[in-house]
């Protein structure tokens, strides 16, 4: 019976302790909270290229071990995205509450409408299903089904077999593995390649025959087959011409396809951004739709970029003048027509240091530049130009000074803490602090009182002396001075200020005009079309579009 009564009390105790937990929902207002779930999908995958292995070892053919994957790499570089119909969900936020309408982020955005945030186009599986069915269309950079591919070259690793790829993929963080073997027979090269997909857990084989002499030149179709498989989506043929103006650079979704006339290039279907650029013409941009089974031919009529601005350049020695990548001639240059817009001017002569100038050419206006060329080597001069002491630049000393100010601030915080601790340590040693207790002690034990008073007073004086000493070493910042909000000087505060002034001084000394001009680059326009944005876009393309 005793045990039954004890058990009853234990159960009642547990129930009494758990009952208050039922009020947590009310305390945090959970019954009135309601959020939809949302999903964050994978954004990148790694493609690992391994060296190939010779079926029959031959020292004269060892160059093919790394040579074959290097050729395939040149084809795979154009692969920016891989298309995945069902991308992996990295983070899943589950719904909770009754009849959720908005996600947590949507509710935050609704409560603060003036705060600009990047809109998330795909929030859940329903939005993704709209993309699959064609109800919704997005550019690849916003579509989670287009996963960015990063290529890793693992030339120093042993070539794996298809059976070894499974364990190796996880170990080296490879979502895809490309490797294989080759065999040479009678001047014929037979290449066997396997593509391992770690997400699908399957291996896709490829074979290709070429001549040994022209192996690298004839291996393009093999690389294209692997790229098409990795793209993971139906492709169509893209053909672009530029109305007789050959040699224009063609890009789709930022991926370089080649020069015009462009024929027979395959690209995944869907909504795409086409970009065409040629020196001396306005950049051309257009949103296009590539459809399955329908080749996409386009003849672009580029608009000639009129040179309505002018420039004159003089120098103390005859030098070459470049505007962006365009050669203008040798100095002196007088009133030469140039395209309007932001660009960078470079004046160069062998045996002299290159001089750079920022140019903002405006319609019907002339830019006048006079340069004094100095003897020396450009690469050595600009590498060491800002060096103050040995290999340290103004920027280095500005950084060191900033770190120094942080070090003194840490010392300031510690000294203030030690000052407070001095009072705390003394407080535990002072036994009588109540006036009535002190009076009673004095009346009952007058002889002992004076001895006790001297000891207690000594403890307090020592604590105050130590605290004041530490505080005087630290100083006081205005934000911590509760009395009059004024700065109280101390070694730590003074050194903090000196380090900050030193950091600003070194930073300003490093920002001379020549350094700013050397680092100048044209602005990146948000969009390239006719009008003001194309004016800035032309100079930007000269510096950033390469093939």
C-alpha positions, 0 to 999 in steps of 0.5 A: 500500500505504501508503494502505491501511495508513493507512486500516486504522489510521484504521478501527481507531481509529474502531472503538476509539473507538466500542466504549465507546459500546455500554456506555452502555446498561449504564451507565445501566441502560437494558435494565432501564428500560421506560416506556409512552408518554403524550400531552398534548393541546391545551387551548385554541383561539382564536375571532377575531371580525372586523368585517363589511363592507357589500356596498354602502357606506352611511354611515347603516349603518356601525353594523352593521359592528361591531354585527352581530359584537357581537350574535353575540358575546353568543350566543357568550359561552355557548360555553365548550368546542368538541368535537373528536373527534380533538384535536391532540396537543401533546406525545407521549412514545414508549414504550421498553424491553421490554413497558412497563407504566407511564408514567414519571409512573405509575412516579414516583407508585408509588415515592412513594405519599404524595405527592398529585398530580392524577390524569391520566385520559387518558394515551394514544390507547387511553384516548381511544378508550374515551371515543369508544366509551362505555366511559369517561365524564368531565366536560368539564374532564377530557375532552381532546375538550372544548377550551376556547374563548377569544374574541378581538375584533379590531374594529380589523382589516379584515374578511377574505374567506374566501380570506384567512382561511387565512393570517390565521389562522396570523398572528393565532393564530386557530383559528376566524375569524368574519366576513362581509358584510351588505346592506340592501334595502327595510328588509330586512337580509341577513347572510352569515357564514362560519366558518373552521376552521383545523384542518379547513381548511374554511369553513362559510357561514351566511345570515340575514334580519332587518328593519333596525329589529329586526336586533339582536333578531332575530339570535339564531337566527344566533348560535345556529346558529354556536354549535351548529356550534362546539360540534361535537357532537350537542345535545339540548333542556334544560328546567328548572323549579323547582316554581313558584319562577320566576327561579332561575339555571340553569348547565350545566358552569358556563355560564349558560343562563337563568332558570327556567322554562327552555325549548328551550335546546340543549346538547351531549350527555354527562355534565353538571353542573347547577347551580340557584341562587335567592336565599333557597334552598339551591343545587341541584347534580346530575350529569345525562346528556344523550342524543342525540335525548332532550329533558331535562326536569327539575323541581327542588324548591328547599329554602328556606334557613331563617334560623336565625341573627340579626344586630343592626347599629347606627351613628352615622347611619342607614344601609342594611345589606346582607348579600351582595346582600340588603338587610336595612334601615336601622340600627338593626337589632335581632335580624333573622333571616338565613341561616347561613353566611359572608358579607360585611356592607356598611353604606352611606350617601350622602356617607359611606364604606361600611363592611365587616364579615366575618360568620360566622353560626351557627345559633341565634347572634346577630352584633352589629355597631356601626359608626361611619360617616365622611363621604367618598367610598367609591371615593376612600377605598378607592383611596387608603386605604393610600397612604403617600407620593403614590401609593405604598401600604404594599404598594408599600414592602414590595415595594421593601424586599424588592427592596432586600434582594435588591440588597444580597444581590447586593452581598454575593455580589459582595464575597465573590467579589472577596475570593477573587479578591484571593487568587487574583491574589496567588497567581500573583505569589508565585513560591516557596512551597516551604520547601526552595526558599526555603532553597536560595535564601537559601543561594545568594543571601543578598543577593537573598533579602532583596529578594525576600522583601520584595517577596513579603511586600508582595504577600501583605500587600496581597492580605490587606488587600484581601481583609479589606477586601472581606470586612468590607464584605460580612459573613458569613452563618451558613450560610457561616461555616464556623468557628462558624456565627455571623453576622458583621456587615458593611454588606451583611449589616446592610442586608439585615437592615434591608430584610427588617425594613422589608418585614415592617413595611410589610406588617404596617402595611398589614394593618389590620382594615378592609383585611381586611374590605374584601377578605373574600369567602366561601369557595368550597366544594368541592361544593354539597349539603345540610349543611355545604358548602351552608352555605358555598356560599350566601354564595359564590354570592351573590358569584360567580353572575351572569348 
